[in-house]
Every structure is written in C-alpha cells, then in structure tokens.
Amino acid sequence: MTNGFSGPHGAFPTTRMRRNRFDAWTRRLVAETRLSVDDLIWPIFVCEGEGVSRDVASMPGVRRHSVDRIAAEVRRAAGLGIPCVALFPETEIARKSPDGEESCNPGNLVCAATRAIKAEVSGIGVMCDVALDPYTSHGQDGLVREGYVVNDETLDVLARQAVVQAEAGCDVIAPSDMMDGRVGAIRTALDMAGFGHVRIMSYAAKYASGFYGPFRDAVGSGSALGQGDKKTYQMDPANGDEAIREVALDLAEGADMVMVKPGMPYLDIVRRVHETFAVPTFAYQVSGEYAMIRGAVDRGWMEDRVILESLTAFKRAGAAGVLTYFAIEAAERLNQ
C-alpha cells in the first residue's frame, strides 16, 4: 500500500514531508520547539581580589570575576534579556575548613556579589548555590565524620547558608548538595527568617557524573577532593526511576522548581520529570558539556550552530530553561 497514486513516473506520495521544509519562513511557521533568551540562566564564577577577570583554563571563554566586576557582567546579561544569573565562588584556600564555615559568612564571595548586583542592576534574578564543596578543605558537599559525609548534621549548615544568601538579596536558592531532606530544612529556615518569597530550585536529580571536572577546577574544589568521589550522595548514572523519587520528595518538601544535572546525557530524565510532574523543570548544561562543544567548535571540528542546537534539545525534551555557560553567546545570536 502506498500513500500516493500511480503516475507516468511510477508511484508518487501525496503526503510529502519535505513541502513544509521548502522555505525558511515555512520552517519557522511549523517549528514545534522555540528557544528564546527567556530560557537562559548564566552561571558566573566569582573570585577574590579587585579588578580581576581571569580565565578558567579548562573552560575556554569562561572567566572568573572579582566582586567589583560582577555587576558589569550581570548588566551585560540583563541588557541581552537573560532573566537570571547563577553565582559560584572560587574560595581562597585559607578560607576553607573541614566544616565549611565560610559558607555561612554574610561577607563571603557569593553574598558580596549578590549585594553588588542588587545595588547596581535591576530586572534580573540572582540564583545562589547551596552546598559546602566550595568552602570545605576536603571538597565534599557536606560535613565529613569518620570518612563519611553525614546527612542531618549537614542540613543545619545548609539552612544557615541559605538564610545568609537570602539576607544578601538572593532570589532563588539552588541546593546542589543532594543531602536527604535539605529542601524541607531550607524552606523552613527561609520561612522562619521572613524569606517566604525566596524560591527554591532544587538540584533534584544530580548524578555522580564525570562531566563536572572543569567546574571543580573553576571553584577550586577538584584539588581538595583529590581521589575522593561523591557517590554516596549523588545519583548513580545508571538509574532513572530513582530520579523520579528524588524529584517527588523535593517537591513534597517545598521545591518551587527542579533541576536535572548534567544535561544532554540525561535528556531522558528531563523528559520523564517534565511529563510526570508538570512543574518548572530545568537542566544544567554542565562544564564538561560546555568544554567539549566549545573545544570542538574552536578547532573547526563542528559548526558553531551546534551551540543553539544543543540548547534547543533541552527545550524539546521539556525543560523550562537551561543553565549554560553559552548564555551570553546564545542570547546574542537569538537577538539577531
């Protein structure tokens, strides 16, 4: 059986999928997925010093900025229409400790950068990461007791960290630690401190992935972690059903939005979360993904259009938005 008729040149299809691909305007008209600047969150690295803008060696094109330069960077993002930035600190070794107390210092890099942004830039959200790995001398996301990352004791520190960030003006708390119960503990602490309006975007399905290496270089936790790993609290890359349970628990504890991390290797998880819960679901195109794409594009091994193609894939999978180091470049292209 054919979907056409028989003519002088044989069977011709009456349904031709290529018709709607004939013109650029037609392709735009029938496009199922739209990527816009509104879908982008830009991660920014904050470092010590004044007037500092320093390259991250393993992430070409990405730089660390001192607090006095952060507002200018964020103003550039706001001017492009990017709705939110996410801050990550490169904490000096001298400020790190086994218990990561610098995370609760109201004057730490993230809090100082947040205050600078709020004082000088309007109309853009600030997201702050809640986890201890940038602040601990051992590089783990929680407190370590007898060689094990303990859960409940860590929650107390995470809750205090979230409150000082909210006091600095943070709009979205993003706990990335993967401790059980941390969303509920943070939500309670924020509400009790009068920050009921501060949202929580939980790293609900965060995998113990090999794609994080360049990020750990950028925040200085990789050398501290050494040969250690985070497999006792981050998820096994082999598991999918477990991600659905994790998301359900975080939503029940008060998460307003959820995130899947890494991104492209876990698009199936993004799709499942989106379809199961119908809540704002985000994905993080992590440092390893960025480094691979950036490196291949810079060497001419791939065309630079793969940048927007990769981001569109997140939207097609059901993501409400994407944290990506390509945010500025993508926004400039989308605004053309």
N, C-alpha and C positions, 0 to 999 in steps of 0.2 A: 504494500500500500504506500502511495506517495501523498504528499500534501500539495500536489500541483496537478498539472494537466500535461497531456502529450502534445507536443508541437513539432514543427519541422526539424528542430534540433534535438528532439527527444523530450524527456520529462523535465518540466520546469517547476520549481516550487512557487506556490502562490504566497507563501509566507517567507519573506526574506529578511532575516535579522539584520542584514547589512544596511537596509534602507535607512534606519534610524541612526546610522553611524556616518552617513554620507557627508553632512555638513557640520562645521563646528557648532553652529547655533542649535542644530538638532541634538547633537550630543549633550549640550548644556541643558536643553529643554527636558530631556528624558533621564538625566542623571539621577540615580537613586540616592546617592550619598553626597552631602555637602560638607566640605571642610572650610571653616572660616577662622578669622583671628579670634573670635569669641571662644574657640575651643582650646586655646593655648594657655598653658601655665609655664612660666620661665623660671627654672632653678638657677639661683645665683650663689656663688661662693664668697663668703666674707672672711677677710684675714686681718691680722693686726697691722698696725703702722698708720702712717699718714701719706697720702698721695701715692698709694701703692696700687698697681694694676699688673698682676704677674700671671704668666701663662701656666696652665696645667699641662705638663709635658705629655701625658697620656691621652689628653683630650684636645687636639689641635683646634684653635679658635675659641676655646673656653678660657676665661681668666678669673683669677681671684681678685677681689677689690677690697680695699680698706673702707672703713665705715664712712669716712669723709667723701668717698667717691660713689657710694651706693646710691644716693638719691639721684644723681645724674644718670646712672644706668637705668634706674627704675623709671625716671622721667622719659627716657627714650622708649621704654616698653609701653608706657601709658600713651605716649604720642602715637604709637602704632596701633593702639586699640587693644593691646593684650590685657585681659581682665585681672590677672593675678600673677604674683611672683612668689617663689618659694625660697626661703633663706637657709643656707647651710654653712656652718662655721668651720674654719681651719684654726683650731685652738692651739695656742703655743704649748709645747711640751711641759714647760714649767707650771702651767695652769691645770694640767691633767693630774688626776689622782685615782686611786683604786675605786673610790666611791663616786667619782664624777661630780663633786660638789659644785664645780664651776657651772654646771647646767642650771643651777638654781640661783646663780648670782644675777641680780637685776641689772648689773652693768656688763654682762657678758656680751660677746660679739653680736649674737642674734638680737638680743634686746636693744642694744645700742643702735644697730642697723634699723630695726623696726621703728624706733623713735625718730631717727633721722628721716626715714621715708615718710612717716606720718606728718612730720613737721614741714616737709617741703613738697610733697607730691600728693595730689588728690585724685580720686576716681579710680584707684587701683587697689586690689586686695593684697594683703600680706599673709602668707602661709608660713608657719614655723613648724619645723620638725621636732617631735618629742621622742628622744631616745638618748642613751648615755654614751654611745660609742665615740662621738667626737670629743668627749670630756674624760673618758676613762683611760688610765695608763695601760690597761690590758686590751683595749679595743673592743670589748664586748658591749652589747646594748643594755646590759643590766648589771646589777651587783653580783660579784662572784664570791661565793663562800665555799671553801674546801674544793676548789676546782670546778664548781657548778654554778651556772647562772641561776640565781634564785628568783622566784617569781613575785611573791607577795611583798617582800621587803622592797623590791624594785618599784612596785606600784606607788609607794609613798613618795619616792623621789620624782617619779614621772609626773605625779599630780602636782607637786610643788613647782616643777619645771614649767608645766602648762600654765599655772597661775601667774608666774613672773612674766611669761611671754604675753599673756593676756593683759597684764598691767602695762606692758610696754606699748600695747596697741595692736597686737596680733588679731587678725580677723578669723583665721582658720587654724586650728590646732591639728597637726597631722602626726599622730603617734605611729612610729615605724618600728617599734621595738619588738612587737609580737609576743609580749607577755600576756598570759591569760587574764582577762578581767580588766585590762588597762583602760578601755574605753569607759566603762562604768565608773572607775575610780576618778578619771579625769573629768567626766561630766559632772559628778558630784562635787568635786573640788571647785570647778569653774562656777557652778550654780551657787555654791555656798559663799564664794568670793564676790558674787554680784555680776558674773560674766555669763549670764544666761543666753546672751545674744551671740556669743562666740561659737562658731561652728566647729564640728569635728569631722575631718576626712580621715578615716582610719585606713592605714595600710592593712586591709583586712586579709588579703591573700598575698603574702610576701614570701617568696620562695628563697631557699638557701641556694642561691644561684652563683654561677661563675661569672656572670655578666657585670658584677659590681666593682671589679678591680680598679678601673680608673677613678671611680668616685672615692674609693677608700684612699687612693693617692691624694685626691684633691682636698679631703678633710683631714688627712694625716692619721687615719685610723688603721691603715693597712700594715704599716710597720709595727704598730703596737700589737695588732692581732697576731702577727707572725704566722706560725704554722697552725694556729687555732682555727676553729670554724664556728658556725652559728647553727648547726644542725639540730641542736636540742630545743630550739625555739622557732626558727624559721622553717617553712614548709618543705617537704620532700618534693622535688620537681616531678616525681612520678605520679603525684596524687592530684586528682581533680575533684572528686566528691568531697574530700576534706575541705577544699576551698569554700564550698557551698555552706558547710557547717560553720566555718570561721566567719563568713560574712553574716550569716544568720545571727550568730552570737553578738557580733559587734553592733548590728542594727538593734537588737533587743536591748543592748546596754546604752543606746542613745547616739550612735553614729548618725550624722546627717548625710554623709556621702561616704562611699567606699572606693578603695583603690586596689588594682591588681599590679603587682610588680615582680619581675620585669614585664615588658610589654609584648613585643612581637612574638617571642617564643610561647606566649601564653594567651594568644588571642582567643583560643577556645574557652579559656576561663572567663575572659571578658564577656564573651557571648553568653555563656551559661549564667553568669551573675546577672547580667542585664535582663535576660529572659525570665529568670527565676524570681527576681525581687522587684524589678521595675523601679529602681531607685537610681539617683545620680551615681554612675559608675565611671571611674577614671582609670587611666592606665599611665604607667611611668615608662617612657622610652629611656631606659637607663643608660649609664655611662658607657657600658660595653657595646650596646647597640649603636649609640652615637659614634663611638670611636671607629667601629667597623665601617659604617656608612661614610663618615667624614674622610677616613683614610682612603677608601676606595674611590670616592669622588675626587679627592685632591690628586690622586695618582692617575686619573683618567680611566680607571677600570670600570666605572659606571657613570652614567649621565647624572647630572645634579637633580634631574626631575624625580629621582628615586626618593628625595627628601620628602616632598609633598605626597608622593605615592605611599610611602611608609606611614605617614600621618593619616592619610585617608583610610588606610586599612583599619586603624583603631576605630574610626567613626563607623565604618561598615560593620565592624564587629559589635557595635552598640555602645561604645564609650561616649560619655557626655563631653569629655575633654581629655587632653593629654599633657602630662608634664614632659617637656622636651627641651633639650639644650639647643635645638634648632629653632626655638620660638621666634627669636628676632629675625632670622633669615627667612623663616616661613611667613611671618607676618608681612615682611617687606614684599615678598612675592605675591601673597594673597591680596595685598592692597594695590597692586599694579593695575 
